Amino acid sequence: MSWNSILRVPVGLLVLIAGATLGGCGSDSTAPAAPGFLAGTASNHEIGVVLRSTGKAVTLFQLGSPTTQVEIPLGTSSTITPTGLSVRGKRAAVPLGDAASVALVNLETASVLRFFTFATGNATGSAFVDDTTVVAANLLSNQVGRFTFNQPTDAIGSLVTVAPQPSAIAMAGTRALVVSSNLDANFAPIGNGVLSAIDTKTMQVVGTATMGGTNSTDAALGPDGLVYVLNTGDFVSQGSMTIVNPSTMAVVTTIPNIGVGPGAIFIDGAGRAYISSFFGGTTVFNTGTRQFVRGPDNPVCAKLADGSCRGAFAATTNSAGDIYQAFFGSPSQNLPPHIFVYGAGTFALIDSISVGVGPAALSIRTF
């Protein structure tokens, strides 16, 4: 998200493209279930799934042969401003921002199956409830809706109102945990961010919690069953992370000083949280000890000649624990976009992958 989850630039603009939680843990790379491209290579069956915001496309690459890629166009309309990515099985849901719609993508056939639409607004976060059901957020109408793959119409229905400017959704059991930045029409904080719990069977809000900071933009569920919510703040001062028990919606604690402009979080199976910052790469936080492995003073990043860090839109890991980090690129600095790869444990930069313009979110999995 770094300017994350696509064009998240200072406060308001940022939210318009805000955050998608990705659930993309690296998975077993020894037994592919899919034929063809999604099977990967003989030695590595993992596939990277990259949302390219300004590129208006999803790009797939084989981890065992990163230059072997497939591109899935999402459309050419100027209203298509993709904002995130959620993946389940061989399907991906991609909220399309100003197009007020969500693209359902078949990753196996590399095609868009269908578009599901809000009447108006800006589609932001999404999450799979089950194999054929998705919930999605509307930033401008302050609503969350639901659709199923084979429903008779394209309308996103069962709408429920949440706190202003919802931007990301994380699932905890049958509950959809909706992150709202709680900003007004001028993108100024009304108060601290809000997390709303929605029962996805009834599509009713069953609980809310107030975060420990402003402009909350992304969240991820940890293996401890707790949800970790990023409070991006004003992009000038340090952001924070609020930990919530999703069963009771009680705030456990808020971790301060996690970096300036944190905008995307991914948590691996060992409980390590990878927090990507608009301005400072990716920090690594151990949710078990609640200590940084790599803090904001020493983030995982591709450094510039002056020793400063490139920003990071998002990061995830493969099954070996290597970190894959999306760098959006900076034309003004003549810095091309890349997926940077860092070695497990050492955090040393070991590779860079070109996937086209605007990489803003990514997931790695075995199909």
Stockholm file with secondary structure:
# STOCKHOLM 1.0

chainA/1-367         MSWNSILRVPVGLLVLIAGATLGGCGSDSTAPAAPGFLAGTASNHEIGVVLRSTGKAVTLFQLGSPTTQVEIPLGTSSTITPTGLSVRGKRAAVPLGDAASVALVNLETASVLRFFTFATGNATGSAFVDDTTVVAANLLSNQVGRFTFNQPTDAIGSLVTVAPQPSAIAMAGTRALVVSSNLDANFAPIGNGVLSAIDTKTMQVVGTATMGGTNSTDAALGPDGLVYVLNTGDFVSQGSMTIVNPSTMAVVTTIPNIGVGPGAIFIDGAGRAYISSFFGGTTVFNTGTRQFVRGPDNPVCAKLADGSCRGAFAATTNSAGDIYQAFFGSPSQNLPPHIFVYGAGTFALIDSISVGVGPAALSIRTF
#=GR chainA/1-367 SS CCSTTTTCCTHHHHHHTCCCCCCCCCCCSSCCCSCGGGGCCSSCCEEEEEEETTTTEEEEEETTEEEEEEEEECCCCTTCCCCCCEEETTEEEEECBTTCEEEEEETTTTEEEEEEECSSSCEEEEEEEETTEEEEEETTTTEEEEEETTCSSCBCEEEEECSSSEEEEEEETTEEEEEECCBCTTSCBSSSCEEEEEETTTTEEEEEEECSSSSEEEEEECTTSCEEEEECTTSSSBCEEEEEETTTTEEEEEECCCCBSEEEEEECTTSEEEEEETTTEEEEEETTTTEEEECTTSCBCCBCTTSCBCCCSEEEECTTCCEEEEECCBGGGTBCCEEEEECTTTCCEEEEECCCSCEEEEEEEEC
#=GC SS_cons         CCSTTTTCCTHHHHHHTCCCCCCCCCCCSSCCCSCGGGGCCSSCCEEEEEEETTTTEEEEEETTEEEEEEEEECCCCTTCCCCCCEEETTEEEEECBTTCEEEEEETTTTEEEEEEECSSSCEEEEEEEETTEEEEEETTTTEEEEEETTCSSCBCEEEEECSSSEEEEEEETTEEEEEECCBCTTSCBSSSCEEEEEETTTTEEEEEEECSSSSEEEEEECTTSCEEEEECTTSSSBCEEEEEETTTTEEEEEECCCCBSEEEEEECTTSEEEEEETTTEEEEEETTTTEEEECTTSCBCCBCTTSCBCCCSEEEECTTCCEEEEECCBGGGTBCCEEEEECTTTCCEEEEECCCSCEEEEEEEEC
//
